[in-house]
Amino acid sequence: MNYPHDPGTTAIAVITDRAAQRAKELGVAEALEALRGELECRPRLGRHIRTVTEGPQQVELHSTRIEGNPTIDRPPVNVVHAFAPAPPWPPTVRIAAVVPEDRPER
């Protein structure tokens, strides 16, 4: 289903300031921006963690993994995002946390 805010998307996805700063520190800002674009089309991407209530609305929490890439020195990270389906209009996705994975012990 398409919404009037942008004919090609199903949700508005944003990155919080804290998540953007953490992504920059970890060197995954470009990958996070690509994920943000994908979440506009697939807001329930990743593993469902749980559903919580924020005021009168149900919000779904999801976790998605961004694969590491040693060639460009990008570590693997987990991203937590919250999806708030409509109503209110339009549905929104808020990327709230970027967490580096623990490196395996050698």
N, C-alpha and C positions, 0 to 999 in steps of 0.2 A: 504494500500500500504506500502511495506517495503522499506527502504532505505539502501544503502551499509554501512553506519556508524555503524549500529547495526541491525542485521536481525530481532530482535524482537520488534523494536520500530518504531514509525512514526515521532518522533521529538526528538530533544535534549533539555532537560529541565535543567535549572540551577537556583540556588538561589543566588541573589545578596548578597554581604557582609552585607549591611544594613539590609536586610530582615532576614538573618541568625542570626545576632546579636540580632535583636528584638525578634525573635522566641526563642532564648536562654534565654533572659531576662524574657519572658512570660512563659517559661516552655513548649513550644510546638515544640521544635526542632525535636523530633522524628516524630511527626505527620506531620510536614512540609516536612520532607524527604520522608515520605510515599506519600504525595500529589505530590511531585516532580516526583516520580516514576510513579504515575498514569497519570500525565500530559504528560509523554512521549508517552503514548498510546492514551490518550484522551485530546489533547491540547486545545480543545474548551470547556472543562469542566466548569461548573458554569454559571453564568448570564453574558450575553454580555453587557458591559457598552457602548462601542462605538468603532469606528474604526478611527484611526488617521494615518497621513502620516509622516513617518520618512525617509527623503531623497526620494529616488525613490520607496519606499516600503510601502504598507499598513500594519498596525499593529493593531491587534484586542486586545482590553482590556477587560478582564473578571474578575469577582469577584467570589470567592468560599469561602464557610463557612466551617471551621473545628469545629465540635461540641465540646463542653466542656465535661469534664469528672470529676465530683466532687470526685470520688473514688481516682483518682491519682492527684487531684488538678490541672487539666488542664482547663484553662478558654476557653470559645468559642472565636474564632478570625475570622476575615475576611482576606482573602488573595487576593491581586490584582496581576494578572499576565498578561503578554503581549505575544501574539502569533504572530509570523511572519511566515506566510506560505511561501513555496518555490515559486519562486526563491527568494533569493539565496538558494543554496542547503546547507545543509538540512534545513527543517523547524525547528524553534527554539521557545522555551518558556522561558521567563525570569520572575521569581517570584520576584516582585519588592517591595512589601509592606506587612507587617503583622500588622493588627490593632485589638486591643482588642475590644470586644463589650462592650457597657455600661451595667453595671449590672442594672437589674430592681430595681426601688425604692420599698421599702417595707413599 
